[in-house]
């Protein structure tokens, strides 16, 4: 499982995921707020299944020289 979620993308996923979970837990938004768990997990792991399927990668490229 190669990482395909880069720095800023990971930070945004974690922050938005936590906000959505918080809003869902307080009843501010509906059940869909619990989808923040998916964002939190993909941000924490650094790997996103749809990115892998469609060939996206937001990780910084490593110089091989």
C-alpha positions in Angstrom: 0.0 0.0 0.0 1.9 3.0 -1.3 1.0 6.4 0.1 -0.8 8.5 -2.4 -2.1 11.4 -0.2 0.4 14.3 0.2 1.0 16.8 3.0 -1.6 19.5 2.5 -4.1 17.0 1.3 -3.6 14.9 4.4 -3.9 18.0 6.7 -7.1 19.1 5.0 -8.6 15.6 5.2 -7.8 15.3 8.9 -9.1 18.8 9.8 -12.3 18.5 7.7 -12.9 14.9 9.0 -12.6 16.0 12.7 -15.0 19.0 12.0 -17.6 16.8 10.4 -17.4 14.2 13.2 -17.7 16.9 15.8 -20.8 18.4 14.0 -22.4 15.0 13.6 -21.7 14.1 17.3 -23.4 17.3 18.4 -26.4 16.9 16.1 -25.6 20.0 14.1 -25.6 18.0 10.8 -27.3 14.8 9.8 -25.9 11.3 9.6 -23.7 12.2 6.6 -21.4 14.1 9.0 -20.1 10.7 10.1 -18.5 10.4 6.6 -15.8 12.5 8.3 -14.5 9.2 9.6 -13.5 8.2 6.1 -11.6 11.5 5.6 -9.9 11.1 8.9 -8.8 7.5 8.2 -7.5 8.3 4.7 -5.7 11.4 6.0 -4.1 9.4 8.9 -3.1 6.5 6.7 -1.9 8.6 3.8 -3.7 6.3 1.3 -7.0 6.8 -0.5 -8.6 3.9 -2.4 -10.2 6.1 -5.1 -6.9 7.9 -5.7 -5.3 4.4 -6.2 -8.0 3.3 -8.7 -7.8 6.5 -10.8 -4.1 6.9 -10.6 -4.0 10.2 -8.6 -1.1 11.0 -6.3 -0.7 14.2 -4.3 2.6 13.1 -2.6 5.7 15.1 -3.4 7.9 13.4 -6.0 11.2 12.1 -4.7 14.3 13.0 -6.6 16.1 9.8 -7.7 19.4 11.4 -8.6 
